Amino acid sequence: LKIPDGQSLKPLNLGQRCLIDALLNPEISLVTCYGHAGTGKTLVAVAAGLHEMFNRRYNGITVSRPVVAMGEQLGFLPGSLDEKMRPWLQPIHDALDLLMRPAAPLGPRRKQQKAQANTPPGGVKKPYELLMEQGILEIEALCYIRGRSIPNRFFILDEAQQLTPQEAKTIVTRMSRDSKLVMIGDPAQIDNPYVDSRSNGLVYTRQRLKGQSFVAHIALNRGERSELADAGARLM
């Protein structure tokens, strides 16, 4: 997956290769993916969305995730909708920052450091922030999605295991023609007290739509983040 003026991403195992194949297949409208922490499901989905968007297969990318906290909450968040959603979507921002980070310029390190020092703080926006200002990259709050029709978008729904079946149905039925819905998550990591590993929206969607010609499902089992993260996901 090649991102213009950014980084390239290669699959590290067979599961990621199968996921990329499904994400790039224009005949597949829904991709569901299970994977424990560190398997690369979010990074691969974002990279595929950027790749398809820059190749003009979709008009843009829409990203969302359920607002379900782990443990106690810190109260209401100030600011606009994007600012309120930022803590929840920080993994997506991290993936965008990694993939769209420009390559380091050539030249002595001293000159590079001097150029960085002369850059005013906050003066240069990140590439994905420019896409957000243009409306190409959209952050969507699920609580406002009912009634919408989403055409020609690459829709990434992270942490989909936190959804109820009714919420999952609402999101699936928002997709219009030429849109792709990518639902990723880990059924073993659920903070929503109203669902469990079998009744959550991600598993429900997978089971109810299984066998349709336009649906693909991939399970990622090999962690690539670190040996510690992989061992923790398997043993703890």
N, C-alpha and C positions, 0 to 999 in steps of 0.2 A: 504494500500500500504506500503510494507516494503522495506526499502532501506538498504542493507548490510552495517554495520558499520556506519549507519546514523540514521535518524529519521524516524518515521512511520507517515503516514497521514491517517486520518479517515474522511469520508464525514460528513459535518456538517448539510446538509439538503438534501431533496429529489433530487433537481436539481444536486448537486454534485455527488450523488449516481448514477444517470442516466448517467452523463458524464463519470464517471469511468467505468461503465458497457460498454459504447460504446468504450472507449479507450482500454479496455482489450479484446474486441471481435475480434478474428482473422479474422472473415469473413467481417469485415467492413474496407474498405480501406480509406475512407474519413470521417472525423468528422468535422462538422462546429458547432461553438458555439457562441451565442450572450450572452453578459452579461455586465452590467454597471460596473463602477469602484468598486473594492472591493468584487466582487462575487467569487473570487478564481479561475477564469478560467485558468490563467497562471500557478499558483502554482500546480493545479491539473494536468494539461497537462504535466508539467515537471516531477512531481512525477510519473505519469503513464509511461512516457518514460523511466525513470530510472528503474522502477520496471520491465518493459518488457525487457530492455536491460540486466539487471543483470540476468534475467531468460533465457537469450540467445534466445529470440524470434526474436530479431533484432541485426544486427552487430554493431549498434551505433545510436546516436542521432544527427540530424542536426537541428540547430535552426537559424531562420532568422526573420527579420522584415523589413518593408519598411523604408527607410531613408527619413522621412518627419518630419520636425521640427515644433514645436508649437511656433509661433511668429518669432521674428528675430533670425537669426543664428549668431554663434560666429566665422564664417570663417572656413577655412580648418583645419582639425585635423592632427597632425603629427603622425609619426610612421608607423608600419606595418598594414596589413589589420585587424588583430585582435584588435590592439590598436585603429584603426579608428572606428571599429564597437562597441567597448566597451561602449561608452556613450549611444548608441542606444539600446544596449542589456543589460543595467544595471538591469532592472527588472528580466531578465532571470538569471543573475549572482546572484542576491539576492535570488531567489528561489533555485538555486543550492546550494548556501552557507547554506541556512536554512535546506534543506533536507539532505545534505551530511555532516553536522557538526557532528563530533563524540560526543558521550555522555560524559558528564563531568566525569572525573575519580573520584573514591572514595578516601576518605581520608580527613584529616583536611584541611580547607581552606587556612591556612598559608602555607602548603606544596604545594598546587596547585599554589598559587601566586608566591612562590619561583621558582617552575619549569617553570612557564611562564616567569619570569624575567630572567632566565638563557638561554632562547631560543634566539638566535641571530635574530635580525630583518631581515625579508625576508629569513630566513634560512629554514623554513618549508613551503612547498607549500600546497595550499588547495587541497582537494581530486579531485575536478572537474578540477583543473588546470592540474593535472596529466593525467586525461582522455583526455584533449585537446591535450597534448603533444603526447599521443599515437594514436591520430586520432579517438578515439572512440566517443568523443564529438566534433562536428564540428560546427564552426560559418561560415555561408554562406552569402555572399553579393548577393542580388537579381540581381544586375546589371550584374553579371557574370554567371547567372544560365542558360541562353539560350544555348541550345546545349548539356546540360548535361543529363545523364541518372542516376537516383538515385535508386539503388536496395537495398532491405533489410535494409531500414533505417526508423527510427521513426522521421518524419519531422514535426517540430513545427513551424508554421508561426504565429507570434504574431502581433497584430495590423493590421490584414488583411483588415480592413475596409478602410485603406489608399490606397489600390490597385485600379488600373483601371481594368475593365473587361479583357482587353487584357493581362495585367500582370498576373491576376489570371489564365487565360487560359494557359499561358506559364508555370506557376508553376505546375498546375495540370497535364499537359502533360509531365512533367519531371519524374513523378513517375513510377518506374519499378515494376516488380513482387515482391510480399512479402513486399512492403513498405506501410507505413500508413502516410497519410497527415492529420495534425490537423490544422485547420484554426480557430483562435479565434480572437475576437474583439468586439467592441461596435459601432454599426452604428450611435449612437448619438454623438460620439466623432471623428470628422473628421477634419483634418488640411489640407488635400490635396484640393487645390482650383478647381481641375478638376473633382471631384466626389462629390456626396451628399449621403444622407442616403438611397437612393434607387438605385443609379447607381454604387455604389462602388463594388469592386471585391468580397468581402465577401458575400454580399447579392446576387450578380449576380451568384456566384457559387452555393449558396444554392437554388436559384430559378431554375437554368438550370438543375441541377442534382437531383432535388427533385423526389423521387419515385424510384430511383435506389436501388437495393437490397443491394449494398455494401456501401451505404451512410447513415449516421446518423446525425441528427441535434438536438441540445439541447439548450434551452434558460434558462439562470440562472437569476433569478429575486431577490434573497435574498442576500443582502450584508452581509459579515462576517468580514470585516476589522475593522470597528468601527461604533458606532451609528452616529458619525459625518459624516463619509464618506458615509454612507448609506443615511442619510438625504440630504447631498449635492447632491448626484447622482439623487435623486428623486425630489428635490424641486428647484434646482438651474439650 
